[in-house]
């Protein structure tokens, strides 16, 4: 299948959302404490290696690799790195070339294609600067500096209730960010690390003129498609080269990564620099158990329903398969990822390791009366809240207008815009606060594509699932089904509503609360009936999540108190540097090699008789003879990555590019909660594979010379 | 590593021993019964597909594949197949070419090498008939006919005790075999099928003049060595071509397998024809539990001890690694196989399937009062005996002069030859009955290499393990250790004994019981002290094993009564035909393709930087350009094989060669007890890979033309 995918991309966006949601949900009520009489903290490998640039573990690196970079090296590497909206990337030439994954540049590659062609199918390599294609709407951010603002954030929080604390915290963060922007003209973000153990101000310079330089065919970028996704050995050229322009000219960055001559070698120390989206290594055992037993099973069931809908559509409409392939891939990818996450939680050995750590952690806290008084109760408080959340999880999910229907979302939005508009900001639903209300109003008033066949199936599937999971007398079922079967009710709603019509929606928005209250549109009637039920469950969940957030922040502070920066913080889709080693692993009863070569690409295609998704692009068939087939192509290393790291450069001790991260093997997916280098691996394109392909396949001498500084 | 290995070879020999041991241990006491009022029996896939040529499952094949061969096809295929001492093979030309595995022809390949070279390292292809090399001592057997002799065997068994029955059975089998040999001049063997459900007389024609025609380098035959052993994808040319001569001229067989033009294709029906050594699918749950919990763990511990000894030797003596590589490989291979067998037994899903079958089987028996009376108690009787065997398993093992020491074996042999010589045949230890006594006496009198460094370590390891497993007051420890530490005692024994000296052994043999009784040689003293302990445990175990054998035979009869030939019998290292389909399988998070190509060979070598055991022979580097790299090389199918099947031809519906079996994937190893085609696969060399290699790599036009009938 030829679509964007991989955990690294699919979860990048989600990760960003999670990070910002966490930030707004977290409150602080305690001062940091010193370690006191606790024994010295040591690094715990299960916490992984996603280090922030302001706390590089120099002693640990020196001890482990006999190498520790100086501040100049660290600054250089940080300034050579950039962040795309959902991915990671890096400057790789003096003239602003930016390297990232094919799936990260996919939107640009598709949208900059000429009318009669599609670069996703044909590949693209600009012959000259003038041929480089503008990527509409794309930008990259470079992290200019980091400042610890923990004291200022904590100092502003004087309230006694969680609600007051949250408001004060949000206010001071907004204030810090606004001041920063005014002073520096940079994009400023306060990042919550260690769940509130540290607050850091990250200042980014944004570049808005980005152009497409080179992208291979999707069939070679994603060779092996869905089956090979999250696996290794791999044979993918998952590459896009972009260029940053400034004032219409290629930008000349002060810092960019040079290209390694040799590329990644076996057992070599390498660093991955990028923006991992979200990990859960600070989660308590009870939080992990909730995900394993409640959260993830619900997600997996929802993915299954969605895939069944697309499958049904594809069977009745041959164009549907093509139209929905991106959605299907995205869901299948999430399904594979979540199955992997859950596998980690189902692994008794990993969970035993986690339990052992939690015992040690609690013992360290209990050993200090002051720490015990402050933090001793957090684990049990979280466990109690998780238990209660589990009791109404189906209600929370089904009352929430989910299941993929745009009509349901529009109806809910119309009803809520009407009611929330009349309230003071602080009393609104979270999404409707600040700029949220305006944004949502604009989205609803704008064009929204409605696929009625899909809508009918999605609403019916959601109602059917609700019927199966909710008690028969649940008020939602009465309101939502109105005595009909799920299929009949879905058909009736989709047939009867006019909210698919943009001007109808605009008239309802303009009519305000009165127009909504008097509307007889069946979707509006539906949303009006369900909205109060949904609000009640949301309020209950919000309260419990606030308890969890408060206590999670305490856990983060306790961790910081007990271990300091000896343990890296959870991922926050901000810049990290992870150490690792280029290394094969035991797999499939034998050994997976540290690298693959172009021979393997042709082997895997030939072994499957060149059938999709192992079909080679024509260019790769015609020009095979040009290639040195023994050139390294992809490789694996023990670096610590997760969604958001897509497009991260892999660099050597000299800060030279030796590879380009694009995936994790399936064994690495369960590293989300408990990190291990036993068999989990980061999968990257080898730097030599990139230049060999550019020169021999894409007539890309201009670009390869630029990368290699020739 | 470059040695013979793989389950298929390593277990071939063991399988033959097991088969003949079973035959002599089994007795019969019940007549076969008809199915009576039981519902019709249906095929159970978990019993696999190792069909005998006199009971081909034509209906099942027709139903499953819409294909059923006629008798002429079956006779032709049977007569084109031959058996090597430990392997399977087939006639593949009108001039007596025989195809088998490299590891099956290894002894001939090594021994026919010239003094200054080694064909295992260099490979060999005879340019002309005159260049073909005589294989000293090698023979092949062709199965001429099969006759059911069940009635005659049963009719001869009139005694009431198991001992009488065993003797009568052995006698009638010997009589049938001798008569057959006299009448036909063929080698005749009575084969016990269904643990006594059927006795069949197999008549073989033996060919004694076998010559080496072609064998590739060991490095390409066993490419990937120990790591890739039992795995797939694979890239091995595990081939030897021999030729049968008669009266100094190439033999012209009436039946030989023609060569397929296309070779194995995806999803194609294929048959494997060969001699599987030993399966345990008729084992009861309690027998499987014994192997899982007692037998296999003990074997695995013994392998581990042996490997540790070789490892220690290699560390002090650089030539030892080379000298012992075959032994090490053999043990490592058995270790991998037994780990696989045990994995099957540890798999709760498989065991649940087995338990479900046993419930159904017992219910079928219980449904018929006559069958219930005859067979209803067998399962519990076996379970009780297995339980008791478990109680003294360590004693049985450590008293038995095991652990790999030749000196211990020689000492035990000398002591026992002296005592057994004076007894009537029937009262001797089993191995000393019939020709056994003379054979053992001759072996002891002949030359036996003694490696004193190995002896010391092996005896010490055995004594140390005994100390760890036996109670402190065990009489063996007192006799064996004589108050010393294991290391000191082993050193003392090896230093003090003279039985390493052939003439000393001969003098003891000639001196008879008196010489043994008065000997002060420390090894003889040791063996004299341990022998009575060993005999007592052996007697106890023999009685329990006789109970198990008696009841196992009943299980076999009951199975035959309840299911008839709907289920194939367990493997007996005799000719079987197994149906299957050429098919990839889910593996490593993705799909393993149905075939590999030569691209993959070069990929795997390049990915490991051409390091051992992924190093290519020089010829394969130099002549790479000659090859069509996309030629199919190895492939997988769902046929049912096990040790002994090495060298079996894979044929299509036209009885043409499409491949050459050489291994099973690791997932297939657990098929020993419970067969499944979910992920277990037979691994074969593709017929097109063979001819491509012959023509392009080995200047083998003469041979390839002969195979392809050109």
Contacts between the chains, C-beta under 8 A, distances in Angstrom:
chain1	res1	chain2	res2	distance
A	224	B	590	7.1
A	227	B	590	4.3
A	227	B	591	5.1
A	228	B	590	5.0
A	230	B	589	6.1
A	231	B	588	6.0
A	231	B	589	4.3
A	231	B	590	4.6
A	233	B	607	7.4
A	266	B	609	7.2
A	587	B	588	6.1
A	588	B	231	6.0
A	588	B	587	6.2
A	588	B	588	4.7
A	588	B	666	7.9
A	589	B	230	6.1
A	589	B	231	4.3
A	589	B	665	7.4
A	589	B	666	3.9
A	590	B	224	7.1
A	590	B	227	4.3
A	590	B	228	5.0
A	590	B	231	4.6
A	591	B	227	5.0
A	593	B	604	7.3
A	593	B	607	3.6
A	593	B	608	5.2
A	594	B	607	7.7
A	595	B	607	5.7
A	596	B	603	6.9
A	596	B	607	5.6
A	597	B	603	5.9
A	597	B	606	4.4
A	597	B	607	6.0
A	599	B	599	5.4
A	599	B	600	7.5
A	599	B	602	4.6
A	599	B	603	3.7
A	599	B	606	5.6
A	600	B	599	7.5
A	600	B	600	7.2
A	600	B	603	3.8
A	600	B	607	6.7
A	602	B	599	4.6
A	602	B	629	7.0
A	602	B	630	7.5
A	603	B	596	6.9
A	603	B	597	5.9
A	603	B	599	3.7
A	603	B	600	3.8
A	603	B	603	4.9
A	604	B	593	7.3
A	606	B	597	4.4
A	606	B	599	5.6
A	606	B	629	7.7
A	606	B	630	4.5
A	607	B	233	7.3
A	607	B	593	3.6
A	607	B	594	7.7
A	607	B	595	5.7
A	607	B	596	5.6
A	607	B	597	6.0
A	607	B	600	6.8
A	608	B	593	5.1
A	609	B	266	7.2
A	629	B	602	7.0
A	629	B	606	7.7
A	630	B	602	7.4
A	630	B	606	4.5
A	665	B	589	7.5
A	666	B	589	4.0
